Amino acid sequence: MADYTKIADTGNGMLTLLKEALIPELLNSPDQIGLCSPEDHGDYAVGLWLYDVKTDNSIQAHEMADIGRNTQRYPSTYLTLYYMLTLYLQSDLKYRAVQEHQIMGRVIQAFRDKAALKPDTFTPTGEPGGGNIRLQMLDLDMEVKTRIWTVPNTAYRASLFYSAGPVEIPSTRKKPVRRVQEIDYRFTGKDT
């Protein structure tokens, strides 16, 4: 797995969690869940949109990492990813609101119960910490939510907002290092 794909892998890990939680009880097909913007959601019933990427300032990586005996890699970049989850159900109007509420409740439950992704496999886990990518629901004001929802001439849809982080993007820069090969201890005596 390439290091530069970790943003995409995080989104796909969240999709895996959504599919496990919603199929087949609340949705018929995994093809109804995908990564998309609110403007271009196609046939998706559940859309997950990456709307922002920020540096995770809680992690200050300054140290070089050893990658072999004579090479070090420059420090990684750590990111927090921000997602908006929106429902685009096409069911009968009489049942749509109830179905949307059920799906939202199940998503909140699933993201709380499995609040982390393993960074090496991007599979959901219920074990936050230990270097895992944490999923956290965001508490945003309605004004902020409507600014994020940027679809012209379309009414805002109730959406869930989550952050995922820290996501590590390792540097590709390397530097050769020379290791100490030999130590020479010489003691000189002083005449008093």
C-alpha positions as CSV (number, residue, x, y, z in Angstrom):
1,M,0.0,0.0,0.0
2,A,1.4,3.4,-1.0
3,D,1.9,5.9,1.7
4,Y,0.2,8.7,-0.3
5,T,-3.1,6.8,-0.5
6,K,-3.8,7.1,3.3
7,I,-6.4,9.8,2.8
8,A,-8.3,7.7,0.3
9,D,-7.8,4.6,2.5
10,T,-9.3,6.4,5.5
11,G,-12.5,7.2,3.5
12,N,-12.7,3.7,2.2
13,G,-12.3,2.4,5.8
14,M,-15.2,4.6,6.9
15,L,-17.3,3.2,3.9
16,T,-16.5,-0.3,5.1
17,L,-17.9,0.5,8.5
18,L,-21.0,2.1,7.0
19,K,-21.6,-0.9,4.8
20,E,-21.2,-3.3,7.7
21,A,-23.7,-1.3,9.8
22,L,-26.4,-0.6,7.1
23,I,-26.4,-3.6,4.8
24,P,-28.8,-5.5,4.6
25,E,-30.9,-4.3,7.5
26,L,-31.5,-0.7,6.4
27,L,-30.2,-0.6,2.8
28,N,-30.2,-3.3,0.1
29,S,-26.9,-2.9,-1.6
30,P,-23.3,-1.7,-0.7
31,D,-23.5,0.2,-4.0
32,Q,-25.9,2.6,-2.4
33,I,-23.0,3.9,-0.1
34,G,-20.1,5.9,-1.5
35,L,-17.7,8.8,-1.4
36,C,-19.3,11.8,-3.1
37,S,-19.9,15.6,-2.8
38,P,-23.5,16.8,-2.1
39,E,-23.6,18.3,-5.5
40,D,-22.7,15.1,-7.3
41,H,-24.2,12.2,-5.4
42,G,-25.6,10.2,-8.3
43,D,-27.5,7.1,-7.2
44,Y,-26.0,6.9,-3.7
45,A,-28.4,6.8,-0.8
46,V,-25.6,7.6,1.7
47,G,-22.8,9.9,0.7
48,L,-19.6,10.5,2.6
49,W,-17.8,13.7,1.5
50,L,-14.3,14.8,2.6
51,Y,-14.8,18.6,2.9
52,D,-11.6,19.6,4.7
53,V,-8.1,18.4,5.5
54,K,-6.0,20.1,8.2
55,T,-2.7,19.5,9.9
56,D,-3.1,17.7,13.2
57,N,-1.3,20.1,15.6
58,S,-1.6,17.7,18.5
59,I,1.3,15.7,17.0
60,Q,4.6,17.4,16.5
61,A,6.8,15.1,14.5
62,H,10.4,16.4,14.5
63,E,12.5,13.3,14.8
64,M,13.9,11.3,12.0
65,A,12.8,7.7,11.7
66,D,15.3,4.9,11.2
67,I,14.5,2.8,8.1
68,G,17.4,0.4,7.9
69,R,20.9,0.4,9.3
70,N,22.2,3.4,7.3
71,T,19.1,5.4,6.3
72,Q,16.7,7.7,8.1
73,R,13.4,9.2,6.9
74,Y,12.3,12.7,7.5
75,P,9.3,13.3,9.9
76,S,5.8,12.4,8.8
77,T,2.9,14.8,8.3
78,Y,-0.1,14.1,10.5
79,L,-3.6,15.2,9.3
80,T,-7.2,15.4,10.6
81,L,-9.8,14.7,7.9
82,Y,-13.3,16.2,8.1
83,Y,-16.3,14.4,6.6
84,M,-20.0,15.2,6.0
85,L,-22.3,12.2,5.8
86,T,-25.6,13.0,4.0
87,L,-28.6,10.8,3.1
88,Y,-30.1,10.9,-0.4
89,L,-32.9,8.4,-0.1
90,Q,-35.3,8.0,-3.0
91,S,-37.9,6.0,-1.2
92,D,-41.6,6.9,-0.9
93,L,-42.1,10.3,0.8
94,K,-44.4,8.7,3.4
95,Y,-41.5,6.4,4.7
96,R,-38.4,8.5,3.8
97,A,-38.1,10.6,7.0
98,V,-38.4,7.5,9.3
99,Q,-35.9,5.6,7.2
100,E,-33.5,8.6,7.3
101,H,-33.8,8.8,11.1
102,Q,-33.1,5.1,11.4
103,I,-30.0,5.2,9.2
104,M,-28.7,8.3,11.1
105,G,-29.2,6.5,14.4
106,R,-27.4,3.4,13.2
107,V,-24.5,5.4,11.7
108,I,-24.1,7.3,15.0
109,Q,-24.2,3.9,16.9
110,A,-21.7,2.2,14.5
111,F,-19.2,5.1,14.5
112,R,-19.4,5.3,18.3
113,D,-19.0,1.5,18.9
114,K,-16.2,1.2,16.4
115,A,-14.6,4.6,16.9
116,A,-11.3,3.9,15.3
117,L,-9.7,2.5,12.1
118,K,-6.4,0.5,12.2
119,P,-4.0,2.6,10.2
120,D,-2.3,-0.4,8.6
121,T,-5.4,-2.1,7.3
122,F,-8.0,0.7,7.6
123,T,-10.4,-1.8,9.1
124,P,-12.9,-0.7,11.8
125,T,-12.0,-1.4,15.4
126,G,-13.6,-0.6,18.8
127,E,-10.2,0.2,20.2
128,P,-9.4,4.0,20.1
129,G,-5.8,4.9,20.9
130,G,-2.7,2.9,20.2
131,G,-2.0,4.8,17.0
132,N,-5.5,4.1,15.5
133,I,-7.3,6.7,13.5
134,R,-10.1,8.0,15.8
135,L,-13.6,8.8,14.4
136,Q,-15.3,11.6,16.3
137,M,-18.7,13.3,15.8
138,L,-18.4,17.0,15.5
139,D,-20.7,19.5,17.2
140,L,-21.1,22.3,14.7
141,D,-23.4,25.3,14.7
142,M,-26.1,25.3,12.0
143,E,-24.5,28.3,10.4
144,V,-21.2,26.4,9.9
145,K,-23.1,23.3,8.6
146,T,-25.0,25.4,6.0
147,R,-21.7,27.0,4.9
148,I,-20.2,23.5,4.4
149,W,-23.2,22.5,2.4
150,T,-22.4,24.5,-0.7
151,V,-25.0,23.2,-3.2
152,P,-26.6,26.2,-5.0
153,N,-30.3,26.2,-5.3
154,T,-30.7,23.2,-3.1
155,A,-32.1,23.1,0.5
156,Y,-29.7,22.0,3.2
157,R,-30.2,18.3,4.2
158,A,-29.6,17.1,7.8
159,S,-26.1,15.7,7.8
160,L,-23.7,14.2,10.3
161,F,-20.2,15.6,10.6
162,Y,-17.1,13.6,11.7
163,S,-13.4,14.0,12.0
164,A,-10.9,11.2,11.4
165,G,-7.3,11.5,12.7
166,P,-4.5,11.4,13.1
167,V,-3.8,10.2,9.5
168,E,0.0,9.8,9.0
169,I,1.5,10.7,5.6
170,P,5.1,9.5,5.8
171,S,7.8,11.5,4.1
172,T,9.6,10.1,1.1
173,R,12.7,12.1,1.8
174,K,15.6,10.0,3.2
175,K,19.1,10.8,4.4
176,P,22.0,8.5,4.7
177,V,23.6,8.2,8.1
178,R,26.9,6.8,9.3
179,R,26.8,4.7,12.4
180,V,29.5,4.5,15.0
181,Q,31.7,1.6,13.9
182,E,34.3,1.6,16.6
183,I,35.1,3.4,19.9
184,D,38.6,4.0,21.0
185,Y,39.0,4.5,24.8
186,R,42.4,6.0,25.7
187,F,43.2,6.9,29.2
188,T,46.0,9.2,29.9
189,G,47.5,9.4,33.3
190,K,48.4,12.7,34.9
191,D,51.5,13.1,37.0
192,T,50.9,15.0,40.2
